[in-house]
């Protein structure tokens, strides 16, 4: 088995922004994503969104009140 460096993990901050995501979701980082920005770009492709100060997985994005 080959160990690969995992650059960054972006976790969902949950509906309230208190890291209480019911899905305990995290962005599945692509093999080539080694920076937070790159991982977030992966997340956007997977349906993640970034309200100010938070990262939301697709499930929490769906629950987020539209403003
Ligand atoms: Zn979530």
PDB file of the backbone (N, CA, C, O) and the ligand in Angstrom, with CONECT records:
HET     ZN  A 101       1
ATOM      1  N   UNK A   1       0.849  -1.205   0.000  1.00  0.00           N
ATOM      2  CA  UNK A   1       0.000   0.000   0.000  1.00  0.00           C
ATOM      3  C   UNK A   1       0.877   1.244   0.000  1.00  0.00           C
ATOM      4  O   UNK A   1       1.892   1.306   0.693  1.00  0.00           O
ATOM      5  N   UNK A   2       0.480   2.203  -0.766  1.00  0.00           N
ATOM      6  CA  UNK A   2       1.217   3.453  -0.824  1.00  0.00           C
ATOM      7  C   UNK A   2       0.476   4.537  -0.046  1.00  0.00           C
ATOM      8  O   UNK A   2      -0.722   4.750  -0.234  1.00  0.00           O
ATOM      9  N   UNK A   3       1.185   5.190   0.798  1.00  0.00           N
ATOM     10  CA  UNK A   3       0.577   6.284   1.562  1.00  0.00           C
ATOM     11  C   UNK A   3       0.674   7.570   0.754  1.00  0.00           C
ATOM     12  O   UNK A   3       1.724   7.906   0.204  1.00  0.00           O
ATOM     13  N   UNK A   4      -0.442   8.275   0.697  1.00  0.00           N
ATOM     14  CA  UNK A   4      -0.457   9.544  -0.019  1.00  0.00           C
ATOM     15  C   UNK A   4      -0.686  10.686   0.966  1.00  0.00           C
ATOM     16  O   UNK A   4      -1.456  10.569   1.919  1.00  0.00           O
ATOM     17  N   UNK A   5      -0.017  11.752   0.714  1.00  0.00           N
ATOM     18  CA  UNK A   5      -0.240  12.941   1.523  1.00  0.00           C
ATOM     19  C   UNK A   5      -1.644  13.474   1.297  1.00  0.00           C
ATOM     20  O   UNK A   5      -2.058  13.705   0.161  1.00  0.00           O
ATOM     21  N   UNK A   6      -2.363  13.665   2.378  1.00  0.00           N
ATOM     22  CA  UNK A   6      -3.657  14.331   2.284  1.00  0.00           C
ATOM     23  C   UNK A   6      -3.432  15.783   2.649  1.00  0.00           C
ATOM     24  O   UNK A   6      -3.000  16.106   3.756  1.00  0.00           O
ATOM     25  N   UNK A   7      -3.735  16.652   1.697  1.00  0.00           N
ATOM     26  CA  UNK A   7      -3.422  18.051   1.913  1.00  0.00           C
ATOM     27  C   UNK A   7      -4.341  18.690   2.932  1.00  0.00           C
ATOM     28  O   UNK A   7      -3.920  19.050   4.031  1.00  0.00           O
ATOM     29  N   UNK A   8      -5.581  18.825   2.560  1.00  0.00           N
ATOM     30  CA  UNK A   8      -6.525  19.498   3.445  1.00  0.00           C
ATOM     31  C   UNK A   8      -7.818  18.714   3.456  1.00  0.00           C
ATOM     32  O   UNK A   8      -8.206  18.090   2.469  1.00  0.00           O
ATOM     33  N   UNK A   9      -8.471  18.766   4.600  1.00  0.00           N
ATOM     34  CA  UNK A   9      -9.812  18.205   4.673  1.00  0.00           C
ATOM     35  C   UNK A   9     -10.762  19.339   5.043  1.00  0.00           C
ATOM     36  O   UNK A   9     -10.534  20.052   6.021  1.00  0.00           O
ATOM     37  N   UNK A  10     -11.813  19.502   4.270  1.00  0.00           N
ATOM     38  CA  UNK A  10     -12.817  20.516   4.561  1.00  0.00           C
ATOM     39  C   UNK A  10     -14.035  19.805   5.118  1.00  0.00           C
ATOM     40  O   UNK A  10     -14.654  18.988   4.436  1.00  0.00           O
ATOM     41  N   UNK A  11     -14.371  20.113   6.342  1.00  0.00           N
ATOM     42  CA  UNK A  11     -15.512  19.465   6.972  1.00  0.00           C
ATOM     43  C   UNK A  11     -16.714  20.397   6.973  1.00  0.00           C
ATOM     44  O   UNK A  11     -16.583  21.621   6.994  1.00  0.00           O
ATOM     45  N   UNK A  12     -17.877  19.784   6.949  1.00  0.00           N
ATOM     46  CA  UNK A  12     -19.108  20.560   6.981  1.00  0.00           C
ATOM     47  C   UNK A  12     -19.306  21.174   8.362  1.00  0.00           C
ATOM     48  O   UNK A  12     -19.111  20.507   9.378  1.00  0.00           O
ATOM     49  N   UNK A  13     -19.692  22.442   8.394  1.00  0.00           N
ATOM     50  CA  UNK A  13     -19.921  23.130   9.672  1.00  0.00           C
ATOM     51  C   UNK A  13     -21.342  22.945  10.185  1.00  0.00           C
ATOM     52  O   UNK A  13     -21.669  23.425  11.270  1.00  0.00           O
ATOM     53  N   UNK A  14     -22.177  22.272   9.441  1.00  0.00           N
ATOM     54  CA  UNK A  14     -23.521  21.977   9.908  1.00  0.00           C
ATOM     55  C   UNK A  14     -24.465  23.139   9.743  1.00  0.00           C
ATOM     56  O   UNK A  14     -24.050  24.250   9.412  1.00  0.00           O
ATOM     57  N   UNK A  15     -25.758  22.879   9.977  1.00  0.00           N
ATOM     58  CA  UNK A  15     -26.785  23.898   9.741  1.00  0.00           C
ATOM     59  C   UNK A  15     -26.587  25.148  10.592  1.00  0.00           C
ATOM     60  O   UNK A  15     -26.967  26.238  10.164  1.00  0.00           O
ATOM     61  N   UNK A  16     -26.011  25.026  11.770  1.00  0.00           N
ATOM     62  CA  UNK A  16     -25.877  26.184  12.649  1.00  0.00           C
ATOM     63  C   UNK A  16     -24.467  26.742  12.646  1.00  0.00           C
ATOM     64  O   UNK A  16     -24.198  27.734  13.324  1.00  0.00           O
ATOM     65  N   UNK A  17     -23.570  26.133  11.904  1.00  0.00           N
ATOM     66  CA  UNK A  17     -22.193  26.599  11.901  1.00  0.00           C
ATOM     67  C   UNK A  17     -21.417  26.176  13.128  1.00  0.00           C
ATOM     68  O   UNK A  17     -20.354  26.730  13.408  1.00  0.00           O
ATOM     69  N   UNK A  18     -21.926  25.208  13.862  1.00  0.00           N
ATOM     70  CA  UNK A  18     -21.262  24.768  15.099  1.00  0.00           C
ATOM     71  C   UNK A  18     -20.645  23.379  14.935  1.00  0.00           C
ATOM     72  O   UNK A  18     -20.484  22.655  15.918  1.00  0.00           O
ATOM     73  N   UNK A  19     -20.309  23.014  13.741  1.00  0.00           N
ATOM     74  CA  UNK A  19     -19.718  21.708  13.491  1.00  0.00           C
ATOM     75  C   UNK A  19     -20.599  20.567  13.969  1.00  0.00           C
ATOM     76  O   UNK A  19     -20.112  19.591  14.539  1.00  0.00           O
ATOM     77  N   UNK A  20     -21.888  20.694  13.735  1.00  0.00           N
ATOM     78  CA  UNK A  20     -22.795  19.645  14.161  1.00  0.00           C
ATOM     79  C   UNK A  20     -23.512  19.038  12.961  1.00  0.00           C
ATOM     80  O   UNK A  20     -24.703  18.731  13.028  1.00  0.00           O
ATOM     81  N   UNK A  21     -22.792  18.870  11.883  1.00  0.00           N
ATOM     82  CA  UNK A  21     -23.399  18.306  10.697  1.00  0.00           C
ATOM     83  C   UNK A  21     -23.949  16.923  10.986  1.00  0.00           C
ATOM     84  O   UNK A  21     -23.213  16.045  11.435  1.00  0.00           O
ATOM     85  N   UNK A  22     -25.246  16.716  10.731  1.00  0.00           N
ATOM     86  CA  UNK A  22     -25.854  15.413  11.023  1.00  0.00           C
ATOM     87  C   UNK A  22     -25.267  14.296  10.167  1.00  0.00           C
ATOM     88  O   UNK A  22     -25.369  13.118  10.508  1.00  0.00           O
ATOM     89  N   UNK A  23     -24.664  14.674   9.074  1.00  0.00           N
ATOM     90  CA  UNK A  23     -24.097  13.671   8.187  1.00  0.00           C
ATOM     91  C   UNK A  23     -22.609  13.472   8.419  1.00  0.00           C
ATOM     92  O   UNK A  23     -21.986  12.611   7.798  1.00  0.00           O
ATOM     93  N   UNK A  24     -22.031  14.286   9.332  1.00  0.00           N
ATOM     94  CA  UNK A  24     -20.595  14.230   9.580  1.00  0.00           C
ATOM     95  C   UNK A  24     -19.821  14.193   8.272  1.00  0.00           C
ATOM     96  O   UNK A  24     -18.912  13.385   8.077  1.00  0.00           O
ATOM     97  N   UNK A  25     -20.212  15.088   7.394  1.00  0.00           N
ATOM     98  CA  UNK A  25     -19.679  15.038   6.050  1.00  0.00           C
ATOM     99  C   UNK A  25     -18.337  15.722   5.950  1.00  0.00           C
ATOM    100  O   UNK A  25     -18.014  16.617   6.731  1.00  0.00           O
ATOM    101  N   UNK A  26     -17.578  15.297   5.000  1.00  0.00           N
ATOM    102  CA  UNK A  26     -16.329  15.963   4.656  1.00  0.00           C
ATOM    103  C   UNK A  26     -16.158  15.870   3.148  1.00  0.00           C
ATOM    104  O   UNK A  26     -16.591  14.907   2.516  1.00  0.00           O
ATOM    105  N   UNK A  27     -15.527  16.873   2.593  1.00  0.00           N
ATOM    106  CA  UNK A  27     -15.278  16.848   1.156  1.00  0.00           C
ATOM    107  C   UNK A  27     -14.369  15.673   0.831  1.00  0.00           C
ATOM    108  O   UNK A  27     -13.347  15.442   1.477  1.00  0.00           O
ATOM    109  N   UNK A  28     -14.775  14.954  -0.178  1.00  0.00           N
ATOM    110  CA  UNK A  28     -13.878  13.913  -0.674  1.00  0.00           C
ATOM    111  C   UNK A  28     -12.843  14.589  -1.564  1.00  0.00           C
ATOM    112  O   UNK A  28     -13.137  14.999  -2.687  1.00  0.00           O
ATOM    113  N   UNK A  29     -11.656  14.693  -1.051  1.00  0.00           N
ATOM    114  CA  UNK A  29     -10.624  15.406  -1.790  1.00  0.00           C
ATOM    115  C   UNK A  29     -10.150  14.577  -2.972  1.00  0.00           C
ATOM    116  O   UNK A  29      -9.970  13.363  -2.875  1.00  0.00           O
ATOM    117  N   UNK A  30      -9.958  15.256  -4.073  1.00  0.00           N
ATOM    118  CA  UNK A  30      -9.406  14.569  -5.230  1.00  0.00           C
ATOM    119  C   UNK A  30      -7.942  14.261  -4.987  1.00  0.00           C
ATOM    120  O   UNK A  30      -7.282  14.882  -4.154  1.00  0.00           O
ATOM    121  N   UNK A  31      -7.468  13.319  -5.710  1.00  0.00           N
ATOM    122  CA  UNK A  31      -6.089  12.878  -5.570  1.00  0.00           C
ATOM    123  C   UNK A  31      -5.112  14.030  -5.734  1.00  0.00           C
ATOM    124  O   UNK A  31      -4.066  14.066  -5.086  1.00  0.00           O
ATOM    125  N   UNK A  32      -5.456  14.966  -6.597  1.00  0.00           N
ATOM    126  CA  UNK A  32      -4.526  16.051  -6.891  1.00  0.00           C
ATOM    127  C   UNK A  32      -4.759  17.286  -6.036  1.00  0.00           C
ATOM    128  O   UNK A  32      -4.026  18.267  -6.156  1.00  0.00           O
ATOM    129  N   UNK A  33      -5.773  17.252  -5.173  1.00  0.00           N
ATOM    130  CA  UNK A  33      -6.069  18.447  -4.404  1.00  0.00           C
ATOM    131  C   UNK A  33      -5.202  18.506  -3.155  1.00  0.00           C
ATOM    132  O   UNK A  33      -5.344  17.685  -2.248  1.00  0.00           O
ATOM    133  N   UNK A  34      -4.315  19.472  -3.119  1.00  0.00           N
ATOM    134  CA  UNK A  34      -3.368  19.557  -2.003  1.00  0.00           C
ATOM    135  C   UNK A  34      -3.513  20.855  -1.222  1.00  0.00           C
ATOM    136  O   UNK A  34      -2.806  21.067  -0.237  1.00  0.00           O
ATOM    137  N   UNK A  35      -4.403  21.709  -1.644  1.00  0.00           N
ATOM    138  CA  UNK A  35      -4.601  22.957  -0.910  1.00  0.00           C
ATOM    139  C   UNK A  35      -6.060  23.096  -0.526  1.00  0.00           C
ATOM    140  O   UNK A  35      -6.933  22.454  -1.110  1.00  0.00           O
ATOM    141  N   UNK A  36      -6.313  23.934   0.455  1.00  0.00           N
ATOM    142  CA  UNK A  36      -7.701  24.143   0.874  1.00  0.00           C
ATOM    143  C   UNK A  36      -8.540  24.653  -0.289  1.00  0.00           C
ATOM    144  O   UNK A  36      -9.683  24.234  -0.468  1.00  0.00           O
ATOM    145  N   UNK A  37      -7.977  25.550  -1.070  1.00  0.00           N
ATOM    146  CA  UNK A  37      -8.727  26.079  -2.204  1.00  0.00           C
ATOM    147  C   UNK A  37      -9.059  24.983  -3.202  1.00  0.00           C
ATOM    148  O   UNK A  37     -10.163  24.943  -3.746  1.00  0.00           O
ATOM    149  N   UNK A  38      -8.108  24.099  -3.440  1.00  0.00           N
ATOM    150  CA  UNK A  38      -8.343  23.015  -4.394  1.00  0.00           C
ATOM    151  C   UNK A  38      -9.397  22.056  -3.866  1.00  0.00           C
ATOM    152  O   UNK A  38     -10.253  21.585  -4.615  1.00  0.00           O
ATOM    153  N   UNK A  39      -9.331  21.773  -2.579  1.00  0.00           N
ATOM    154  CA  UNK A  39     -10.326  20.865  -2.001  1.00  0.00           C
ATOM    155  C   UNK A  39     -11.707  21.506  -2.048  1.00  0.00           C
ATOM    156  O   UNK A  39     -12.699  20.829  -2.316  1.00  0.00           O
ATOM    157  N   UNK A  40     -11.772  22.801  -1.790  1.00  0.00           N
ATOM    158  CA  UNK A  40     -13.075  23.474  -1.865  1.00  0.00           C
ATOM    159  C   UNK A  40     -13.604  23.486  -3.295  1.00  0.00           C
ATOM    160  O   UNK A  40     -14.813  23.410  -3.516  1.00  0.00           O
ATOM    161  N   UNK A  41     -12.712  23.579  -4.248  1.00  0.00           N
ATOM    162  CA  UNK A  41     -13.157  23.493  -5.642  1.00  0.00           C
ATOM    163  C   UNK A  41     -13.746  22.116  -5.911  1.00  0.00           C
ATOM    164  O   UNK A  41     -14.741  21.992  -6.626  1.00  0.00           O
ATOM    165  N   UNK A  42     -13.140  21.088  -5.344  1.00  0.00           N
ATOM    166  CA  UNK A  42     -13.715  19.740  -5.463  1.00  0.00           C
ATOM    167  C   UNK A  42     -15.102  19.706  -4.823  1.00  0.00           C
ATOM    168  O   UNK A  42     -16.046  19.137  -5.371  1.00  0.00           O
ATOM    169  N   UNK A  43     -15.196  20.328  -3.653  1.00  0.00           N
ATOM    170  CA  UNK A  43     -16.464  20.340  -2.935  1.00  0.00           C
ATOM    171  C   UNK A  43     -17.566  20.993  -3.742  1.00  0.00           C
ATOM    172  O   UNK A  43     -18.697  20.507  -3.762  1.00  0.00           O
ATOM    173  N   UNK A  44     -17.242  22.102  -4.416  1.00  0.00           N
ATOM    174  CA  UNK A  44     -18.265  22.771  -5.217  1.00  0.00           C
ATOM    175  C   UNK A  44     -18.785  21.850  -6.306  1.00  0.00           C
ATOM    176  O   UNK A  44     -19.971  21.868  -6.636  1.00  0.00           O
ATOM    177  N   UNK A  45     -17.892  21.048  -6.858  1.00  0.00           N
ATOM    178  CA  UNK A  45     -18.340  20.102  -7.886  1.00  0.00           C
ATOM    179  C   UNK A  45     -19.244  19.029  -7.284  1.00  0.00           C
ATOM    180  O   UNK A  45     -20.060  18.432  -7.986  1.00  0.00           O
ATOM    181  N   UNK A  46     -19.092  18.784  -5.965  1.00  0.00           N
ATOM    182  CA  UNK A  46     -19.898  17.762  -5.304  1.00  0.00           C
ATOM    183  C   UNK A  46     -21.151  18.356  -4.666  1.00  0.00           C
ATOM    184  O   UNK A  46     -21.927  17.640  -4.033  1.00  0.00           O
ATOM    185  N   UNK A  47     -21.352  19.684  -4.833  1.00  0.00           N
ATOM    186  CA  UNK A  47     -22.568  20.297  -4.332  1.00  0.00           C
ATOM    187  C   UNK A  47     -22.383  21.078  -3.044  1.00  0.00           C
ATOM    188  O   UNK A  47     -23.364  21.541  -2.462  1.00  0.00           O
ATOM    189  N   UNK A  48     -21.144  21.236  -2.583  1.00  0.00           N
ATOM    190  CA  UNK A  48     -20.895  22.009  -1.374  1.00  0.00           C
ATOM    191  C   UNK A  48     -21.032  23.492  -1.679  1.00  0.00           C
ATOM    192  O   UNK A  48     -20.838  23.944  -2.807  1.00  0.00           O
ATOM    193  N   UNK A  49     -21.379  24.241  -0.614  1.00  0.00           N
ATOM    194  CA  UNK A  49     -21.429  25.692  -0.746  1.00  0.00           C
ATOM    195  C   UNK A  49     -20.661  26.319   0.415  1.00  0.00           C
ATOM    196  O   UNK A  49     -20.363  25.660   1.412  1.00  0.00           O
ATOM    197  N   UNK A  50     -20.350  27.594   0.265  1.00  0.00           N
ATOM    198  CA  UNK A  50     -19.584  28.288   1.302  1.00  0.00           C
ATOM    199  C   UNK A  50     -20.262  29.596   1.694  1.00  0.00           C
ATOM    200  O   UNK A  50     -19.873  30.662   1.218  1.00  0.00           O
ATOM    201  N   UNK A  51     -21.270  29.525   2.554  1.00  0.00           N
ATOM    202  CA  UNK A  51     -21.751  30.774   3.150  1.00  0.00           C
ATOM    203  C   UNK A  51     -20.604  31.386   3.952  1.00  0.00           C
ATOM    204  O   UNK A  51     -19.668  30.677   4.322  1.00  0.00           O
ATOM    205  N   UNK A  52     -20.664  32.705   4.229  1.00  0.00           N
ATOM    206  CA  UNK A  52     -19.548  33.343   4.926  1.00  0.00           C
ATOM    207  C   UNK A  52     -19.171  32.627   6.210  1.00  0.00           C
ATOM    208  O   UNK A  52     -20.015  32.439   7.086  1.00  0.00           O
ATOM    209  N   UNK A  53     -17.918  32.228   6.329  1.00  0.00           N
ATOM    210  CA  UNK A  53     -17.421  31.613   7.560  1.00  0.00           C
ATOM    211  C   UNK A  53     -17.733  30.157   7.735  1.00  0.00           C
ATOM    212  O   UNK A  53     -17.378  29.561   8.752  1.00  0.00           O
ATOM    213  N   UNK A  54     -18.397  29.564   6.753  1.00  0.00           N
ATOM    214  CA  UNK A  54     -18.789  28.169   6.924  1.00  0.00           C
ATOM    215  C   UNK A  54     -18.554  27.392   5.638  1.00  0.00           C
ATOM    216  O   UNK A  54     -18.404  27.949   4.550  1.00  0.00           O
ATOM    217  N   UNK A  55     -18.530  26.091   5.818  1.00  0.00           N
ATOM    218  CA  UNK A  55     -18.545  25.170   4.676  1.00  0.00           C
ATOM    219  C   UNK A  55     -19.723  24.245   4.887  1.00  0.00           C
ATOM    220  O   UNK A  55     -19.881  23.667   5.962  1.00  0.00           O
ATOM    221  N   UNK A  56     -20.550  24.101   3.869  1.00  0.00           N
ATOM    222  CA  UNK A  56     -21.736  23.258   4.012  1.00  0.00           C
ATOM    223  C   UNK A  56     -21.729  22.145   2.978  1.00  0.00           C
ATOM    224  O   UNK A  56     -21.475  22.364   1.793  1.00  0.00           O
ATOM    225  N   UNK A  57     -22.016  20.948   3.463  1.00  0.00           N
ATOM    226  CA  UNK A  57     -22.111  19.814   2.573  1.00  0.00           C
ATOM    227  C   UNK A  57     -23.428  19.910   1.791  1.00  0.00           C
ATOM    228  O   UNK A  57     -24.284  20.723   2.138  1.00  0.00           O
ATOM    229  N   UNK A  58     -23.603  19.107   0.759  1.00  0.00           N
ATOM    230  CA  UNK A  58     -24.829  19.182  -0.046  1.00  0.00           C
ATOM    231  C   UNK A  58     -26.091  19.003   0.788  1.00  0.00           C
ATOM    232  O   UNK A  58     -27.091  19.670   0.522  1.00  0.00           O
ATOM    233  N   UNK A  59     -26.077  18.131   1.783  1.00  0.00           N
ATOM    234  CA  UNK A  59     -27.263  17.895   2.609  1.00  0.00           C
ATOM    235  C   UNK A  59     -27.624  19.147   3.395  1.00  0.00           C
ATOM    236  O   UNK A  59     -28.795  19.521   3.466  1.00  0.00           O
ATOM    237  N   UNK A  60     -26.613  19.804   3.992  1.00  0.00           N
ATOM    238  CA  UNK A  60     -26.892  21.010   4.773  1.00  0.00           C
ATOM    239  C   UNK A  60     -27.208  22.188   3.856  1.00  0.00           C
ATOM    240  O   UNK A  60     -27.976  23.072   4.236  1.00  0.00           O
ATOM    241  N   UNK A  61     -26.641  22.214   2.681  1.00  0.00           N
ATOM    242  CA  UNK A  61     -26.970  23.258   1.729  1.00  0.00           C
ATOM    243  C   UNK A  61     -28.450  23.215   1.395  1.00  0.00           C
ATOM    244  O   UNK A  61     -29.093  24.254   1.243  1.00  0.00           O
ATOM    245  N   UNK A  62     -28.987  22.008   1.281  1.00  0.00           N
ATOM    246  CA  UNK A  62     -30.404  21.853   0.961  1.00  0.00           C
ATOM    247  C   UNK A  62     -31.280  22.350   2.095  1.00  0.00           C
ATOM    248  O   UNK A  62     -32.406  22.791   1.862  1.00  0.00           O
ATOM    249  N   UNK A  63     -30.771  22.283   3.340  1.00  0.00           N
ATOM    250  CA  UNK A  63     -31.550  22.717   4.498  1.00  0.00           C
ATOM    251  C   UNK A  63     -31.382  24.201   4.778  1.00  0.00           C
ATOM    252  O   UNK A  63     -32.167  24.801   5.513  1.00  0.00           O
ATOM    253  N   UNK A  64     -30.352  24.781   4.185  1.00  0.00           N
ATOM    254  CA  UNK A  64     -30.057  26.194   4.448  1.00  0.00           C
ATOM    255  C   UNK A  64     -31.205  27.071   3.962  1.00  0.00           C
ATOM    256  O   UNK A  64     -31.649  26.936   2.822  1.00  0.00           O
ATOM    257  N   UNK A  65     -31.690  27.973   4.823  1.00  0.00           N
ATOM    258  CA  UNK A  65     -32.745  28.883   4.356  1.00  0.00           C
ATOM    259  C   UNK A  65     -32.221  29.753   3.221  1.00  0.00           C
ATOM    260  O   UNK A  65     -31.108  30.274   3.281  1.00  0.00           O
ATOM    261  N   UNK A  66     -33.016  29.896   2.221  1.00  0.00           N
ATOM    262  CA  UNK A  66     -32.614  30.756   1.111  1.00  0.00           C
ATOM    263  C   UNK A  66     -32.797  32.210   1.527  1.00  0.00           C
ATOM    264  O   UNK A  66     -33.789  32.586   2.152  1.00  0.00           O
ATOM    265  N   UNK A  67     -31.808  33.009   1.157  1.00  0.00           N
ATOM    266  CA  UNK A  67     -31.858  34.405   1.546  1.00  0.00           C
ATOM    267  C   UNK A  67     -31.995  35.277   0.319  1.00  0.00           C
ATOM    268  O   UNK A  67     -32.054  36.501   0.436  1.00  0.00           O
TER     269      UNK A  67
HETATM  270 ZN    ZN A 101     -23.449  18.993   6.480  1.00  0.00          ZN
END
